[in-house]
């Protein structure tokens, strides 16, 4: 496994976190942002919820990184 494969895997994980919908998927399972009022999320669950919301705010850079990845794959074969 090379560095490029690891970076692609992290990009795929970020894509998976970015498309999770709070109303349809997260909130019914108790993973909503309202679980931690005031932003006091010191637990592991709070940190994961914070990571999910951070990736949802970074959708535009994810689109750019996905485009770069696709172009590199097309060029390199």
C-alpha positions in Angstrom: 0.0 0.0 0.0 1.5 3.3 -1.1 1.0 6.8 0.0 -1.3 7.5 -2.9 -3.6 4.6 -2.0 -3.7 5.9 1.6 -4.6 9.4 0.5 -7.4 8.0 -1.8 -8.8 6.1 1.1 -8.9 9.1 3.3 -10.6 11.1 0.6 -13.2 8.4 0.2 -13.8 8.4 4.0 -14.2 12.2 3.9 -16.7 11.9 1.1 -18.7 9.3 3.1 -18.8 11.6 6.1 -19.8 14.6 4.0 -22.9 13.0 2.5 -24.5 11.9 5.8 -27.8 13.7 6.3 -28.6 14.7 9.9 -32.4 14.6 9.6 -32.6 11.2 7.8 -29.7 9.3 9.2 -27.9 10.9 12.2 -30.7 12.3 14.4 -32.8 9.1 14.6 -29.8 7.2 15.8 -28.9 9.7 18.5 -25.9 11.2 16.6 -27.4 14.7 16.1 -25.6 17.9 16.9 -28.3 18.7 19.4 -27.0 15.9 21.7 -24.3 18.3 22.9 -25.6 21.7 23.7 -23.2 24.5 23.9 -20.5 22.7 21.9 -19.2 20.8 24.9 -18.3 17.6 23.2 -15.4 16.0 25.1 -16.5 12.4 24.6 -15.5 10.2 21.7 -19.1 10.4 20.3 -19.0 14.2 20.5 -15.6 14.2 18.7 -17.0 12.0 15.9 -20.1 14.2 15.5 -17.8 17.2 15.3 -15.8 15.5 12.6 -18.9 14.7 10.6 -20.0 18.3 10.8 -16.6 19.6 9.9 -16.5 17.5 6.7 -20.0 18.7 5.8 -18.7 22.3 5.8 -15.8 21.3 3.6 -17.8 20.1 0.7 -16.3 22.6 -1.9 -12.7 21.6 -1.1 -13.8 17.9 -1.3 -15.2 18.5 -4.8 -11.9 20.1 -5.8 -9.9 17.2 -4.3 -12.1 14.7 -6.0 -11.6 16.4 -9.4 -7.9 16.4 -8.9 -7.9 12.7 -8.0 -10.0 11.9 -11.1 -7.7 13.9 -13.4 -4.6 12.2 -12.0 -6.3 8.8 -12.4 -7.2 9.6 -16.0 -3.7 10.8 -16.9 -1.8 8.0 -15.1 -4.0 5.2 -16.3 
